[in-house]
Structure formats: C-alpha cells, structure tokens
Amino acid sequence: MTVNFYLAARMMREPGVIVGPIAKLLGIVINLLFNVVYGITKADSLGITIILFTVFVRLLMIPIAYNQQKSMFVMRKIQPEIQKIQDKYKGMLGDPEIQRKMSMETQRVYRENNYNMFSGCLPLIIQMPIFFGLYYVMQHPFVYIDTINNIYSTVSDGIIGCISGGNKEALALFNTVCTSLGIDKGTEVDTSMFNYILNAIDPAQVKQFVGLVGDPTVTNMYEEKTVIESFLGLNLTETVGFAMNRKLILPILSGVTTWLSSWLMSRKNVTTDPAMKSQQKVMNITMPLVMAWFTTNVPAGLGVYWITGNVFMVIQQLILTKHFEKKELLQERNGVKKK
C-alpha cells in the first residue's frame, strides 16, 4: 500500500516548532524509562513509566520549588512592613505620583529582603511546555517509544496484508474506519501511516481487525499492546471524555489534587490586601475546575501525569513548610537570645 501524504499530515498533527522539540526530548527520556520498566514488567509499563517520568521532572524542579516556598515565608516576614506602606498611602492612591512612591517603597522592601514576587509563577511556566509536549507523546506513543512502535507495526503489517490479500470483511471494515476518520474510501496507506489509524480507531475495531487476520503473532502483539497501554484498567492513549465510566476518576482526582496543592500553598499566605485575598480564593476554586475539565479532553496518560505531579507537590509542600517553619522558629529564638 502506498502512503497518502495529505492523510499523513492531517493525522500526525505535528506539534510545531516550539512544542515539537520539547515532545521529541520528552520522548527520548520516556523511551529510556520505558525500556527499563518494560524489562521488569509488561503489565502497566506505560503507566509506571509516566509516574517515574513525573517524579523525575519534579525532582529536577525541587530547587525552584524550594525558592518558591522560601519566598512565601519571606513574604510572611515582610508583611508588616508592606502593611505599613499601604496604611501610609491609604486614601491617596488616586494620585499617580503617590502610586509611584508607594510602588518604589514596596519594591525597596522586596529588594532588601531578596523577595521575588514572580517566583510563584515559575513552576507553572516550566510545567506548561512539558504538559503540551507530553500531550503529543501520549497521543502517539508509538512515535516516541521504540517497543510500542514495533508492536504497532507488526499489527499494522498483519492488517494491511489481510486487506491486500482480498479479505472482503477486512476491506469493508477498513472502508468503515476511513469513513469515520474522514478519509477518502480506497485510500492506500503504508505501515507507518496505518499505525496512526490503529491509534485513532475504537479498540473494538482494532480487535475486530486482529480477529480477521487470524495470525497468532499479530494476536499476541495486539494483546501485548493492550497490556502495555492499560493502567489500572484505563487505556492511557485514549481521550478521557465525559462518559460515566471508570475514566471519569481521572478528572475528579485531577481537580481534587489541584485544589489540595493550591490550598496548601495559599493557607500560609498572610496578605492583608482584600483584592489579593479575593483573587486567591477565585483561583483556588477555578483552577481545580479548569484542570478537571482539561483532563477530560486529553489522553488518560496525561491525567496520570498531572495527578502524580500534584501528589508529589503536596508531599513536597508539607516537607518544605515544616523545614521553613523550623528555620523561622530558630531565627526567632536566636534573635531573642541576641537581645
């Protein structure tokens, strides 16, 4: 079968010049991790790989998280000074010159205490490219993970051979699949392109194709594909969706863990600014809902990544909070002794 290049371009949905290289880099790391996991166990190997990858990324981000938590405790320390400045200019902020003076005094306090007001945004800024890059890896794992590519190619070769060999049922099913995917009937594809079709169609249709092939090798590869891509009964390459099934646990956990992480981070916030407090409350409500909704629109593997990352962050925040509280208490004791 020859490849239809328009079909290839449409189905591959290249991630672009920014996310593309990120997806490729993530794919290299995930491929290495997968080879290690797959060498130990085939069952749940893709899910375990995602969890290990998430932990790997979060470990790399610990220095950033440390500085973020440190800045939060610095803000607790300087909050009385910030409040004095706000009280000093209260009722006079209609004057641009007064606003400028207040801003300069506030920035001076930040500078003298090495406080970076943007430190809380850095983890999210770093996470977003990784999140979108991982989206493409999870959407087409056979492109980035060699073992999965070999399995897909074996299954695709068997199905293509069955269709080319004149199996009317296989050809009819192929035409049905083409119609569902918006592909012109009679379009011919090669093994590489059929891998994308295999990844896009309903699992029941894949199983039907495999049954029509009737080759034990293809059947074994299909079963291995199912075992690899499943994690706790969920297919990690499929979009979660809104259906009332077990996949719905992912957006629920995504929202709950996002809320817990945000709550732990904000509960130590001592700002007295009503506007900032209000914004924080809104964010603590909307962000979990947004992430829950977003999880329904991405491959299940991405949901596992986000939930694992949130659980890691919760544990990390508890440890770092305890560390800085002890450090703060020790500084207070030393200050009392010096007096």
C-alpha positions as CSV (number, residue, x, y, z in Angstrom):
1,M,0.0,0.0,0.0
2,T,1.2,3.5,-0.8
3,V,1.0,6.4,1.6
4,N,-1.3,9.3,1.1
5,F,0.7,12.3,2.3
6,Y,-2.3,14.6,2.9
7,L,-3.6,11.9,5.2
8,A,-0.3,11.6,6.9
9,A,0.0,15.3,7.5
10,R,-3.6,15.6,8.9
11,M,-3.4,12.6,11.3
12,M,0.1,13.2,12.7
13,R,-0.8,16.7,13.8
14,E,2.8,17.8,14.2
15,P,3.2,19.7,17.5
16,G,5.0,22.7,15.8
17,V,8.4,24.4,16.0
18,I,8.1,25.2,19.8
19,V,6.4,22.1,21.3
20,G,7.8,19.7,18.7
21,P,11.4,19.7,20.0
22,I,10.1,19.5,23.6
23,A,8.0,16.5,22.7
24,K,11.0,14.9,21.0
25,L,13.2,15.4,24.0
26,L,10.5,14.1,26.4
27,G,10.1,11.1,24.1
28,I,13.8,10.3,24.4
29,V,13.6,10.3,28.2
30,I,10.3,8.4,28.3
31,N,11.7,5.8,25.8
32,L,14.7,5.2,28.1
33,L,12.5,4.9,31.2
34,F,10.0,2.6,29.3
35,N,12.8,0.2,28.3
36,V,13.8,-0.2,31.9
37,V,10.2,-0.7,33.1
38,Y,9.3,-3.0,30.2
39,G,12.4,-5.1,31.1
40,I,10.9,-5.7,34.5
41,T,7.2,-5.9,33.7
42,K,5.0,-5.6,30.6
43,A,1.8,-5.1,32.6
44,D,1.1,-1.4,33.3
45,S,4.5,-0.5,31.9
46,L,3.3,2.7,30.2
47,G,1.6,3.9,33.3
48,I,4.5,3.1,35.5
49,T,6.8,5.0,33.0
50,I,4.6,8.1,33.2
51,I,4.7,8.0,37.0
52,L,8.5,7.6,37.0
53,F,8.9,10.4,34.5
54,T,6.7,12.7,36.6
55,V,8.8,12.0,39.7
56,F,12.0,12.6,37.6
57,V,10.7,16.0,36.4
58,R,9.6,17.0,39.9
59,L,12.9,16.1,41.4
60,L,14.6,18.4,38.8
61,M,12.3,21.2,39.9
62,I,13.0,20.9,43.6
63,P,15.4,23.9,43.6
64,I,12.6,26.1,42.0
65,A,10.0,24.7,44.5
66,Y,12.4,25.5,47.4
67,N,12.8,29.1,46.3
68,Q,9.1,29.4,45.8
69,Q,8.4,28.2,49.3
70,K,11.2,30.4,50.6
71,S,9.7,33.5,49.0
72,M,6.3,32.6,50.7
73,F,8.0,32.7,54.1
74,V,9.9,35.9,53.3
75,M,6.5,37.5,52.4
76,R,5.2,36.4,55.9
77,K,8.2,38.2,57.4
78,I,7.9,41.4,55.5
79,Q,4.1,41.6,55.5
80,P,4.0,44.0,58.5
81,E,6.3,46.4,56.6
82,I,4.2,46.2,53.4
83,Q,1.1,46.8,55.5
84,K,2.7,50.0,57.0
85,I,3.4,51.3,53.5
86,Q,-0.2,50.6,52.4
87,D,-1.6,52.3,55.5
88,K,0.8,55.3,54.9
89,Y,-0.7,56.0,51.5
90,K,-4.3,54.8,52.2
91,G,-6.9,57.0,50.5
92,M,-4.3,58.8,48.4
93,L,-3.8,56.3,45.6
94,G,-5.8,58.4,43.1
95,D,-2.6,60.4,42.6
96,P,-0.2,58.8,40.1
97,E,2.8,60.3,42.0
98,I,1.6,58.7,45.3
99,Q,1.2,55.4,43.5
100,R,4.7,55.7,42.2
101,K,6.1,56.4,45.7
102,M,4.2,53.5,47.2
103,S,5.5,51.2,44.5
104,M,9.1,52.3,45.0
105,E,8.9,51.8,48.8
106,T,7.3,48.4,48.3
107,Q,10.0,47.4,45.8
108,R,12.7,48.6,48.2
109,V,11.3,46.2,50.9
110,Y,11.2,43.4,48.4
111,R,14.8,44.1,47.3
112,E,16.2,44.4,50.8
113,N,14.7,41.0,51.7
114,N,15.5,39.3,48.4
115,Y,11.9,38.6,47.7
116,N,10.9,37.8,44.1
117,M,7.1,38.3,43.6
118,F,7.3,36.2,40.4
119,S,8.8,33.1,42.0
120,G,5.4,31.5,42.4
121,C,4.8,31.7,38.6
122,L,8.0,29.9,37.5
123,P,6.9,26.3,38.2
124,L,3.7,26.8,36.2
125,I,5.7,28.5,33.3
126,I,8.1,25.5,33.2
127,Q,5.2,23.0,33.5
128,M,3.2,24.2,30.6
129,P,5.7,23.3,27.8
130,I,6.2,19.9,29.4
131,F,2.5,19.4,29.6
132,F,1.9,20.2,26.0
133,G,4.9,18.2,24.8
134,L,3.7,15.2,26.8
135,Y,0.3,15.5,25.2
136,Y,1.8,14.6,21.8
137,V,3.8,11.8,23.3
138,M,0.7,10.2,25.0
139,Q,-1.4,10.8,21.9
140,H,1.0,8.9,19.7
141,P,3.2,6.8,22.0
142,F,4.3,4.5,19.1
143,V,6.1,7.5,17.5
144,Y,8.3,8.1,20.6
145,I,8.6,4.7,22.2
146,D,10.5,2.1,20.1
147,T,9.0,-1.0,21.7
148,I,5.4,0.2,21.2
149,N,6.3,1.2,17.6
150,N,7.5,-2.3,16.9
151,I,4.2,-3.8,18.3
152,Y,2.0,-1.4,16.3
153,S,4.0,-2.1,13.1
154,T,3.6,-5.8,13.5
155,V,-0.2,-5.4,14.0
156,S,-0.4,-2.9,11.1
157,D,1.5,-5.2,8.7
158,G,-0.8,-8.1,9.5
159,I,-3.9,-6.0,8.9
160,I,-2.6,-4.5,5.7
161,G,-1.6,-7.9,4.4
162,C,-5.1,-9.2,5.2
163,I,-6.8,-6.3,3.3
164,S,-4.3,-6.6,0.4
165,G,-4.9,-10.3,0.3
166,G,-8.6,-9.7,-0.7
167,N,-10.3,-10.3,2.7
168,K,-13.7,-8.7,2.0
169,E,-14.6,-8.3,5.7
170,A,-11.3,-6.6,6.4
171,L,-11.7,-4.3,3.4
172,A,-15.2,-3.4,4.4
173,L,-14.1,-2.7,8.0
174,F,-11.2,-0.6,6.6
175,N,-13.7,1.4,4.5
176,T,-15.9,1.9,7.5
177,V,-12.9,3.2,9.5
178,C,-11.9,5.5,6.7
179,T,-15.4,7.0,6.7
180,S,-15.3,7.5,10.5
181,L,-12.0,9.3,10.3
182,G,-12.9,11.4,7.2
183,I,-10.5,9.5,4.9
184,D,-11.5,9.0,1.3
185,K,-12.7,5.4,0.6
186,G,-10.0,3.4,-1.2
187,T,-7.1,5.5,0.3
188,E,-4.0,3.4,0.4
189,V,-1.5,3.7,3.3
190,D,1.7,2.1,4.3
191,T,2.6,0.5,7.7
192,S,3.8,3.8,9.3
193,M,0.6,5.6,8.4
194,F,-1.6,2.7,9.4
195,N,-0.1,3.0,12.9
196,Y,-1.8,6.3,13.2
197,I,-5.1,4.8,12.1
198,L,-4.7,2.0,14.5
199,N,-4.1,4.5,17.3
200,A,-7.2,6.6,16.3
201,I,-9.9,4.0,15.9
202,D,-12.1,2.3,18.5
203,P,-10.3,-0.6,20.4
204,A,-13.2,-2.8,19.4
205,Q,-12.4,-2.2,15.7
206,V,-8.8,-3.0,16.3
207,K,-9.8,-6.3,17.9
208,Q,-12.1,-7.0,15.0
209,F,-9.3,-6.4,12.5
210,V,-7.0,-8.7,14.5
211,G,-9.6,-11.4,14.6
212,L,-10.0,-11.2,10.8
213,V,-6.2,-11.5,10.3
214,G,-6.1,-14.7,12.3
215,D,-2.4,-14.7,12.7
216,P,-1.1,-15.8,16.2
217,T,1.8,-13.4,16.0
218,V,-0.5,-10.4,15.3
219,T,-2.9,-11.6,18.0
220,N,0.0,-11.8,20.6
221,M,1.2,-8.4,19.6
222,Y,-2.3,-6.9,19.9
223,E,-2.7,-8.5,23.4
224,E,0.7,-7.1,24.4
225,K,-0.3,-3.6,23.1
226,T,-3.4,-3.8,25.3
227,V,-1.4,-4.8,28.4
228,I,1.2,-2.1,27.9
229,E,-1.2,0.8,27.3
230,S,-3.6,-0.2,30.1
231,F,-3.1,1.1,33.6
232,L,-5.5,0.2,36.4
233,G,-8.0,-0.7,33.7
234,L,-7.6,2.5,31.8
235,N,-6.2,2.9,28.3
236,L,-3.7,5.7,28.6
237,T,-3.7,6.6,24.9
238,E,-7.5,7.3,24.8
239,T,-9.1,10.6,25.5
240,V,-10.8,10.6,28.9
241,G,-14.1,12.2,27.8
242,F,-17.3,12.8,29.9
243,A,-18.8,9.3,29.8
244,M,-19.9,7.8,33.0
245,N,-17.2,5.1,33.3
246,R,-14.1,4.4,35.2
247,K,-12.1,7.0,33.2
248,L,-14.1,9.7,35.0
249,I,-12.0,9.1,38.1
250,L,-9.1,10.9,36.4
251,P,-10.7,14.4,36.0
252,I,-12.1,14.0,39.6
253,L,-8.7,13.2,41.0
254,S,-7.1,15.9,38.8
255,G,-9.4,18.6,40.3
256,V,-9.2,17.3,43.9
257,T,-5.3,17.1,43.9
258,T,-5.0,20.5,42.2
259,W,-7.3,22.0,44.9
260,L,-5.3,20.4,47.7
261,S,-2.0,21.6,46.3
262,S,-3.3,25.1,45.8
263,W,-4.8,25.2,49.3
264,L,-1.6,24.0,51.0
265,M,0.3,26.7,49.1
266,S,-2.2,29.5,49.9
267,R,-3.0,28.7,53.6
268,K,0.2,30.3,54.7
269,N,-0.4,33.4,52.7
270,V,-0.7,36.3,55.2
271,T,-1.5,39.1,52.8
272,T,-4.0,41.7,54.1
273,D,-4.8,43.0,50.7
274,P,-8.6,42.3,50.2
275,A,-8.1,42.3,46.4
276,M,-5.3,39.7,46.5
277,K,-7.2,37.6,49.0
278,S,-10.3,37.6,46.7
279,Q,-8.2,36.7,43.7
280,Q,-6.6,33.8,45.6
281,K,-10.0,32.4,46.6
282,V,-11.2,32.6,43.0
283,M,-8.0,30.8,41.8
284,N,-8.4,28.1,44.4
285,I,-11.9,27.4,43.0
286,T,-11.4,27.9,39.3
287,M,-8.0,26.3,38.8
288,P,-9.2,22.8,40.0
289,L,-12.3,23.1,37.9
290,V,-10.3,24.1,34.8
291,M,-7.8,21.2,35.3
292,A,-10.7,18.7,35.8
293,W,-12.3,19.9,32.6
294,F,-9.0,19.9,30.7
295,T,-8.2,16.3,31.8
296,T,-11.4,15.2,30.1
297,N,-10.1,16.5,26.7
298,V,-6.6,14.8,26.8
299,P,-5.2,11.3,26.7
300,A,-5.6,9.5,30.0
301,G,-1.8,9.2,30.4
302,L,-1.7,13.0,30.7
303,G,-4.2,12.8,33.5
304,V,-2.0,10.3,35.3
305,Y,1.0,12.7,34.9
306,W,-0.9,15.7,36.3
307,I,-2.3,13.7,39.3
308,T,1.1,12.2,40.1
309,G,2.7,15.7,39.9
310,N,0.1,17.1,42.3
311,V,0.6,14.3,44.8
312,F,4.3,14.9,44.6
313,M,3.8,18.6,45.2
314,V,1.6,18.1,48.2
315,I,4.2,15.9,49.9
316,Q,6.9,18.4,48.9
317,Q,5.0,21.3,50.3
318,L,4.4,19.6,53.6
319,I,8.1,18.8,53.9
320,L,9.3,22.3,52.8
321,T,6.7,24.0,55.0
322,K,7.9,22.1,58.1
323,H,11.5,22.9,57.2
324,F,11.0,26.6,56.8
325,E,8.8,26.8,60.0
326,K,11.6,25.2,62.0
327,K,14.1,27.6,60.4
328,E,11.9,30.6,61.1
329,L,11.4,29.4,64.8
330,L,15.2,29.0,65.1
331,Q,15.8,32.5,63.8
332,E,13.3,34.0,66.2
333,R,15.0,32.2,69.1
334,N,18.4,33.4,68.1
335,G,17.0,36.9,67.8
336,V,15.6,36.7,71.3
337,K,19.0,35.5,72.7
338,K,20.9,38.3,71.0
339,K,18.6,40.9,72.6
